[in-house]
Amino acid sequence: MALSMRLSRGGSKKRPYYRIVVADARSPRDGKFIEKIGTYNPLLAKDDEKRIVLDTDRAKHWLSVGAQPTDRVARFLDVTGVKERTAKNNPNKGKPGEKAVERAEEKAEKLKAAEEAAAEAKAAAEAAAAAPAEESAAEEAPAAEEATTEEAPAAEGGEEKAEG
């Protein structure tokens, strides 16, 4: 039989109160337990001595028999000095998941493309603003030539219609 030292919830809605119990690992959280070895009241101040009440002799006994404390109970045992608990270190805790990384990369690519398009538009606008004097002089001469060439085909087309 696997023994577990864990919290069993009591109290009313929004007013939790926990018993620290030794129970069979297969039994439900608030179900049958072997022995109550303490209490935990999270509503009390952190420096209040009644926040965590633990029978250290019984806790040592159950640990020697092979009961496995849950993470929270192990913290309580460490605070009371019954059992040393090594602090866990998860270096990947703050890193985003795969999907989040993909979305960030896509967003960065879209942002880069938008910046490039804006830069091109700005460069084109600057070029258009800088060279209007040069272009206007160059445009006037070809515009006159185009006008004479456009009138000639129109006149030819009109003659063909007249003949037909």
Salt bridges, closest charged atoms under 4 A:
ASP24 OD2 - ARG26 NH2 3.07
ASP30 OD2 - ARG29 NH2 2.82
GLU35 OE1 - ARG58 NH2 2.92
ASP71 OD1 - LYS88 NZ 3.80
